Amino acid sequence: MRNVTLILDDGSRFSGKSFGYEKPVAGEVVFNTAMTGYPESLTDPSYAGQLMTLTFPLVGNYGVPPFTIEPNGLATFMESEKIHAEAIIVSDYSYEYSHWNAVESLADWLKREKIPGITGIDTRELTKVLREHGVMMGKIVFDESDEELIMKNEEFPSYADINYVDRVSCKEIIHYFPDGTSNCSTADSSFLIPHSSLKKVVLVDCGVKTNIIRCLLKRNVEVIRVPWDYDYNGLEFDGLFISNGPGDPDTCDVAVQNIRKAMANEKLPIFGICMGNQLLSKAGGAKIYKLKYGHRSHNQPVRMVGTERCFITSQNHGYAVDNNTLSADWEPLFINMNDGSNEGIKHKKNPWFSAQFHPEAASGPTDTEFLFDEFVKLL
Ligand SMILES: NC(=O)CC[C@H](N)C(=O)O
């Protein structure tokens, strides 16, 4: 096994062994404390540009499910069409795997998708460094020549400067129907497709996870997935959904402008998840800041404001909405019980709300899936 080194921006080095594809990469080093879910997390487009460290020590022991695609074009078991994380960093890669639905090992999958994997890293120590310093950029290098190459290379600008949403969003409009079919078009004429009697939800794709689309379809609505910067205003639809997505929400001003335009219709139901919470908040005038090391796990406790109800949620975000900047028309909907940060907002009069966590789970607890019911009821 080839030696490989992770070098953080502050100069700290961690040595391990390669078990994935061998190529030098750079990205924002983040940690996730979930015990399971590597197939879903690796294919979650919100991890684009990031080197994903897993703190749970044993990784790979349940293999990888098949990458089958449903007739509507969505992957059956994955959250998108490919791995979006730049690399995976683990403590103890399990070369043996066993699971009823596994068809290959994590190592083989990584090699096929040309994604590096490192094992033998003290991921708890690495996480302590990231918790104390905050997340930082890092590089994975295989030998000294790689190191020099990456050091000199200008092609790795800082994480916040890249519009990752533009990289991962769909490039055409796709209609999904609850009967499991879909059709797509690059032209606006796709809206001329004979309209069904179903309620229609425009889904602004900032890097949507497939389980969000599945959760909507399961509730018998037609989903019209549009590119992140597409202006859907003027079209006929019953509700607006704003998806999760990678990177800094400040790179998505076009999407914010479009949401503001949609808000001219005070009766239009709007629901956002994760990046969607941040973009809806920005459209409402609030400000976003970067958390020191983000929330990435399956056990983030959130309280519904005004109640004693607490939910355990799945999360993956590095930015947060500043509660103090919400205008008088808005209020926090959920608050994180660990650090008091914002976990969702709601408008005081209009049917507009959002969650910073992932009610669609995939992976993680499904306790908050009822938020999709609430949204569909409003349509
Ligand atoms: N999962 C997401 O949508 C993440 C949102 C945003 N990119 C963040 O890191 O905060």
The ligand as a Gaussian input file, in Angstrom:
#p B3LYP/6-31G(d) Opt

LIG

0 1
 N      -25.807000      20.574000       2.854000
 C      -25.884000      21.843000       2.491000
 O      -26.792000      22.286000       1.777000
 C      -24.756000      22.742000       2.915000
 C      -25.056000      24.198000       2.733000
 C      -23.812000      25.052000       2.693000
 N      -22.994000      24.660000       1.588000
 C      -23.059000      24.913000       3.996000
 O      -22.040000      24.270000       4.055000
 O      -23.476000      25.442000       4.991000

